[in-house]
Amino acid sequence: MYRRWGKRLLDVAVSAVALAILSPLLILTAVCIWLEDRRTPLFTQARAGRDEIPFTIWKFRSMPMGVASVPSAEVATPTVTRVGGVIRRMSLDELPQLVNVLRGDMSLVGPRPALPAQTGLIELRRRTGAARLRPGMTGFAQVRSFDGMTEELKAAHDGEYASRVTLLNDLSILVRTAAYLLKPPPKY
């Protein structure tokens, strides 16, 4: 029952409330991005969605215009703008995806949406059953592993999540994500 109806109801309720509460922060972030280079604060990109159907993801732009469309792990640090570095560290660049969740393109919890060029990851998710799910703002792989994990490990975590989509599991992932985001950044 949760998988069929409850998950979507949770997504709509939480994303609508979050967008309302966070709207001042969203506006402030957009203004800061625009002030840095007088360019659009939003970044859109095609991603593989539920059942591998493409959709357009929304994010705050953290890099200069015209940077190659590659997975984040492959982006060199110098290509991130000053404001982009701050919003990435605080994960503010992901907040416009709440609109994707409200629209039904994404879920709060699910496999992170792959770029269409990540054909290996998409195939592995197809095999594990994770491709049948709406992609998520956060997911089991994100709270169980680390940046730079292999596609095989990421798909294995995504498949494990796909086999047990429950309210308790989703709430656990959301709490673990919030705990991670609220941790102070490391001091160097």
N, C-alpha and C positions, 0 to 999 in steps of 0.2 A: 504494500500500500504506500509506504513512504517513497520507495523508488519511483512509483508511477505518478503520484500526486503531491505528496508531502514535500519532496525535495524542491519542486518548482514553487510551491507556496512559500517555503522558507526563503528561496532565492528572491522572489518578488518582494516579500515583506522586508527582509533585511536590506536589500539593495535600495529600495525606495526610502526607507528610514535613514540609511547611511548617506544617501545623496542629499537628503534634506539637511541632516545635521552637519555634514562636511562641506556644504556648498560655500561657506566663506573661505575655507581652506582651499577648495578647488579654484575659486576665483583668484585668490591671492597667488596660488601657484602659477596659474595661467598668466597673470599679470607679470610676475617675476620672469617667466620664460620669455614673454614678449619684450619686456624691457631690455633683456640682455642682447637681443639681436634684431628686434623689430620683425620677427617672423612668426608664423603661426605656432601657437603653443601645443597644438595637438599633432599627434603622429598616428597615421592609420596604416594598416598593413594587412594583406591577405594572410589568413591562417586556416589550417585544417580544423573544421568543426566536427560536430556530432555526425557520425557515419561518413566522415571524411569530406563532408560538404563544406566548401570554402565560405568563410565569412570575413568581415572586416573588423579587426580588433582596434580599439581606441586606447591610446596611451598618451601621457604627457611626453612631449619631445625632450629628450635628454642629450641628444647629439646634434651637431650642425646639420643643416639640410644637405641632402645628397650623399649621405654615408651609405655604404653598401648594406643591403638587406641580408644580414647573416645572424645566426644565433648569438645571444648576448655573450656567451663564453668566448666567442671568436672576435669580439670587438676590443680593439686596443684602447687602453685607458685614456690616452691623449685625445681621442675623438669625442669624449664626453665634455659638454660645456661646463662652465663653473656652476651654474644653477642645476644643470643635469646631474652633476656629481652629488649635490645635496639631495635632490629629490630621489635619486636612486638609492642613496644610503638610507633614506627614510621610507623607501618604497612608495613614495607619493606618485611616481610615474605610472603606477598600476591603477590608481583610483578611477580614471575614466572608464575602466573595464566594468565598473558598477552599472554603467549604461548598457554595456553588452549583456550583463546578467539580467537586467530589467527587461531588455528586448527579447531574451530567450536564446541569444547566440551562445552564451556561456552560463556556467553555474558558479556558485561561490566555491564549491569543492569539486574537483575532477582533475583529470590529467591536464597539465599545462598545454595550451594550444601550440601545435607544431607549425613551423613554416612549411609551405608546400614542398620546398626543396629538401626537407628532412625526410626523404623517402624511406630510409632505413628505419627510423623511429616510427613512422606511420605504419609500415609493414609489421613491425614488432607489436605495435598496439593492436593492429588488426588480429594478430594471432592470439593475443592475450584477452581479447574482448573489450579492451579499453577504448577502442575506436567507436564503440556504440554509444559512449557517454558524451554529454556536453563537456567541452573543456572547462577547466576551472581557473579561478583567480589564484587558488592555492590547491595543493593536492597532497596525496599520501607520499609521493616521491619527494616532495619538497620538505616535508617534516621528518622523513625517515633517512634522508641521505644528505648530500653535499653538492655544492656547485661543481660542475665539471664531471659529474658521474657519467658513466658510459650509457649509451642508448639502450643497451640490453638491461642494465640495472634499472634505469628509469622505466622502461616498458614493463619489467617484472613487478615493480612497485605499483604501477598504474593498473596492471592486470589483477594484482592482489586486491586493490581497492574496488575494481569493477566486480569482483566476485562477492563483495560484501558491502554494498551501499546501504547504510543504515543511518538513522538520525543520530544515534550515539557516536558512530564513527565520524560523521560529518562535524558534529559539535566538537569532538576531540581534536580533529584536524584544525578547525577554526581557532580553538583555544590555544593549541600549540603554535599556530601561526602568529596569533596576537602576542603570545609570550615572547616569541623570537623578535617580532617587530618592536616590542617595547623595551628590549634589552638595550642598554647604552652601547654605542659603537666602541670598538676596541681602541685603546690608546696606544699610539706608536711612539 
